[in-house]
Amino acid sequence: MHGGRGGHGGGPGERARPGGPDGGDRAGEAGDGDRAGGTGDGGWDGWRAAAERALYGPGGFYLRPEGPAGHFRTSVHASPLFARAVARLLLRTYEDLGGPERLPRIDLVDIGAGRGELLTGVLAALPDGVEVRPYGVEKAPRPPGLDRRVEWCAEPPRGVRGLVFANEWLDNVPVDVAETDPSGVPRYVEVRADGGERLGAPVAGADARWLERWWPLAGLPAGRRAEIGRPRDAAWAAAVGTLAGGLAVAVDYAHTLAARPPFGTLSGFAGGREVRPVPDGSCDITAHVALDACAAAPAAVAATELLTQREALARLGVSGARPPLALASADPAAYVRALAGAGEAAELTSRGGLGDFGWLQQRV
């Protein structure tokens, strides 16, 4: 999550991950990055296991009382326009499913719900008479004062008919990091709790196959890096698999095969600024998401779209266009309100910022 963190956006709350605490079952995969759990040799471990403990273990970053909003903000925090856009998307999904004539109510599942900010905003934006069943998927405790309609759960419900929405959740599903050695062989990067790193064993098994398909490293110069996104693929496939009908949306800072960053994207964030990633619970540990790989993971979907946030929000009526000057004379107060709204919309859709986030939309 990067919201308000160097202009990359960010995701609220400790991320409950479908399919197990790390987003997928890795049993039986030799050399796939699972180092038997716990701390490795002399305090060294892979980034996936180390980040899992630092973010979600006892005293982990996402269980701290101040919550993620105490360190960065996301599109949800940037403007209520974001929640209103999600409310419009929910209503469109309801229409696609046949509306109240076919469904007495529509489901809304927020994966990585944080302190319930997005759900609160969406519920406030919905018109009267819309029956919605909202779920907040979080392992952190239910926040006080949350709308009583919201069911708070550690795992997503199954059989959902409606909208599954994951705003900056996948970037915090921990992954292993690979780096090429002087011979061009991709090796796991191991890390200590103080952030020190070394190269470990060669990447093998399912992780090696994932790299070959989605982020090729073999034969590249020493020091090239990749984050092995297989756990995120599994997490997303499990999330989509909860849908009996409707739409699943993942929003995150992302990259695709044609433009993978040569040295990876692993970062730390704390106190509103980027910091060295240290897996000791003192900071968020995050990395951009290979959304194209996630898109290929679900077993069966009816349709897939990969958009920028700028494109997705434009479809939902969010534009950074300034109001006409004539409004300033006709209704000064309305002009000021419209101008403020345009400024918020501009932040949500800005190039080089939140507007460049990826929106993966898959219909079931």
N, C-alpha and C positions, 0 to 999 in steps of 0.2 A: 504494500500500500504506500502510496506516495502523496496523498492529498495534502496540499499546503506544504509539501516537502520538496522544495526545489522545483515547484511547478509541475509535478507529475501526478497529482491526485493522490487519494489514499482511501483505504477501506476501514470502516469502523469495526471494532470489536474482535474478540477472539473468534477464530474461524472454526466452527464445527465442520468436520469434513466427512461427507458421506463415504461409506465403504471402509470405515475404520479411522483411527486417529490420524493417519498419514495420507488418507485419500485413496487407499487401495491395498489389496492383499498381495504381498510379495513372496509368500511362502513358495518354496520349491524352485526358486529361480537362482541358480548358482551364479555368483558374480553380478548380481543385479543391483548392488549398492547396499544391500541389507547387511550390516556388519554385526549381526547378532544382538543389536540393541545395547544400550548402556554406553559406557565410556570405553574406548578402544585402548590399544597399547600405549602405556605411558600418558594417558589423558588425551590421546589423539582419537578423533572420530571423523566420519564423513559429515559433510555439511548438512545433509538431510536429518540425520539423527541429532546433531548438535543444535540445529535450529528448532527442531521439534521440542526439545527440552527447554530451550531458551524462550520460546514463544508461548508454549502451552503447558509446560510442566509446572510443578509447584513453584510459586513465586514468579511464574513466567510473565513476559512483557504484557500479554493480552489479558492477564488476570489482575493487573494492577488497578487500584481503586480509581485512579483518575481517568481510566479508559483511554482509548486511542485519541479521542478528540483533545486530550490534554497535550498531545504531541504533534498532531497534524490534522488537516481537514480534508474532506473528500468533496466530490461534487454534491453530495447530500448536504454538507455543511456550507458549501459555497453559496447556495441559493435555493429557496423553496421552489423555484422553477423546475428543478430536477425532479422533485417528488411529484409535482403536478404533471410533468411529462410521463412519468411512470404510471400515474393514475390514468392518463389517456390511453397508454398502452394496455393497461389492464382492461379498460372498457372496450377497446378494439378486439382484444382477445376474447372477451365475453361475447361480443357480437359474432365473431368467427365460430364460436362454439354453439351458436344458436340463441344466445341471450336467455332471459328469464323464462321464455316459453319452453326451453329445453332443459335449462339448469336453474334450480331455485336460487342458487348462489354460486359465486365465483371464488375460487381459491387464489390466495396470494401468498407465496412462500418467499421470504427474504432470507437467503443463505448468507451467514456472516452478518447477522442483524445488529451487532454492536450493542448500543443502548436503545435500539428501537427507533432511531431518528427517521429513517426512511419510511417505515411502516406508519409512524405517527403522521408524517407529512402526506402520505398517500391517502390515508383514511380521512384526513381533514379536507383533501381536495376532491373526493368523490361526491357526486351529487346525491341528494337525499333519495332514499328508496332503493339504492343499490345494495343488495345483500352480498357481503363479502365475508369469507372465512380466512382471516390472516394468521400466518404462522411466522414466528421469529426463530430462526435456527441458530442457536448459540450454546456454547458450553459454559459461558459466564452466567452468573445468576440473573434472573429476571430483574430488570431495572424497576425501581419504585415508581409508581404513578403511571405506568404504561396502560394504555387503553385496555380495558378488561376483555375486549373481544379477541385480543391477540393471544394465541396459544404459543407458549414459550417452550421450546424443545431442543434437545441436544442433537437430534438427528432429524433429517427431513421426513415429513410424512410421505406415505406412498399412495398411489391412486389419485394423484392431484389432477384436478380439472381446472385449469386456469393458467396463472403466470408464475413461473419460478424465476426469481431475479437474484443474481449474485453480483453485487457491486464491489469490485476490488477484493474479491475473496481468493481467487486462484493464485494471485501473486504471493499469498502467504501460506499456500500449501508447500511445505518444505521440500526441497529437491537437492540431489547431490550435484556437485560441481566437478567438471572434468577439465583437465589442462593437458596440452601436448608437452611431452618431454623432448629433449634434444634430438631424439630419433623420430619424432613425429608421432609417437604412440600416445593416444589419449589415456590419461591416468586419473583416478579419483584424487581430488584435493581433500586432504585431511586437515582438521583444524583443532586447536586447543581452545579452552574456555577463555583464554586471554586474546584470542584472535590470530595467534601464530599459525602458519600454514606450512604444509609439506606435501609432496606428491606421494601417493600410495600405490596400490596395485593397479595394473591395467584395467580399464573398463571392459567388462565382458558380459555375456549373457544378454538378457532383455535390454539392459541399458545400452550395450554396444549396438544392438539392432536399432534402438530408438535414435541414437546419434547418427548412425549411417543413413537413416531415412529422413530425419528432421533437422539435424544440425551437424553435418559432416565435419570432423576434425582430423581424421587420420591422414598423416602425411603433411600436415601444415607445420609451419615453423614453431619452434618452442615458445610456450607462453600463451598460445591461443586457448581460449576458454569457451565453455558452454555450460549452461544449466540443463540438466537431464530432466525433461519435463514429463516423464512417464507417470509419476504419481498424480500430476495435475490432469493428465488425460483420463486416468482412472476415476479421479474425483468428479470430473465433469460428466463422464459417462454415467456414473452412479446418480448424479443430480438429474440428468435428463431422463434416466430410467424411472424416476419417481412419477413422471407425468403419464396419466392415462389419456390426456388430451390437452392441448394448449401450446404454450410457448415457453421456452427456456432461454434466458438471456444472461450472458456473462459479460461484464464490463471491466476492462482492465487496461493498463498500459502494456503494449504488446508489440511483437514483431513477427514477421513471416519469413519463410524459407529464403526468399529473394533478398532479404536484407537483415540477416542475423548479425548482431554486433560481434566483432572479432574477439573481444576480450570479456564477453559476458556482461551481465548487468547487476550482479549481486551488490546490494547496498544496505546500509544501516541508516535509520532515522530516529531521532530523539529530540525533544524540545523544539520542534519546528525547523530542524536543520538536518542536512545530511551528515552522517558520521561514519567512521570506520565500522564495518560489520563485525561485531564481537558477540559470540553466542553465550553471553552470561546473564541474559535477562534484562540488561540495561537499555536495549534499543530494539526497535523493529528490525527484522531481517527480511528482506524482500528482493524479488527479482522479477523482471518483465516476463510475460507469459507468451509462449508459442501458441497463439490462439488457433493457428491453422492446424496444428497437431491435435489440439483439443477438439476441433470441429470434426476430425476424422474418427474420434474415439467412440461415440455412441453407436450402438448396433444398428438402429433403424430410426431414421427421422424422415419426415415428409418433405422438409425444405430447410436449407441452410443459407444464411447470409452473414457476411463479415463486413461490417461497416466501420467508419470512424464515428466517434461520438457526435461530431459536428453534423454528419449526414443523418444519423439516427434522430438527433434532437430536432433537426429541421423538419423531418417528417412528422414530428410530434408537436410542431408549432412553436418551437423555441428559436428565436432569431435575435441576433445582436444588432439589428437595424435600428437606427435612431428614429424616434417619432418625428412626424412632420412639424416643421416650425410653426405652421399655421395653428397647431394645437396650443402652442404657448400663448397665443393671443386669445383664442376662443375659450380655453379652460386651463389656466396656468397650473392649477393643482394637478390636473390629470396629466399635463405635460411632464411635470416633475416626477410623478409616479412612473410614467412610461419611460422616462429617461433612466431612472434607477433600474427598472426592469431590463432595459436594453444593456446596461452595464453589466448586470449579473449574467444575462444571456451571453454576452460577449466573452466573459470569463469561462463559462461552461463550454463554449465552442471555439475557443482561441486556438490558433495555429501555434505549435510549439508548446502547448499546454494541455488542458483538459480536453480540448476539441480533438486532439490526436489519439485519444484513447480508442481502443478497439471495442466494438460491440459485436459479439457472436450471438446470433439469433437462430435458434433451431426449433422448428415446429413439429409437433407430434400429433 
